[in-house]
Amino acid sequence: MIVRDVTLSFILFIPGFLSFIDDSKCPSSWTPSGDSCIKPFLRPLSSSEAEKTCVAEGGILLDCDRSGMVDDVADILRGFYDNGLHESTWLVSRRGGETPRAINRQSGKNYK
């Protein structure tokens, strides 16, 4: 059995002070999430490398404690799964240097 580690980094882009957002307000390859946009990266990075990547992309590391953000990230992960990336657990960064939160694929197509 071969075990493969995949690190997923999400960055958050806030396109101004909008009370709503549509797809056209997010840069290409970003996904709308509430009043922000998120973009996943599927390459292994340390926390400092992930932060530098986020800044270079014009964003910040995703804060999964924001209301509705976990649901949006779970939708993105579900899309990855449906397209053949069959990882069952993802670690998602949390604010303040806390231990990352694990989002697990439950039976069916749900991440929690």
Secondary structure by P-SEA (a helix, b strand, c coil): cbbbbbbbbbbbbbcccccccccccccccccccccbbbbbbcccccaaaaaaaaaaaccccccccccaaaaaaaaaaaaaaaacccccbbbbbbcccccbbbbbbccccccc
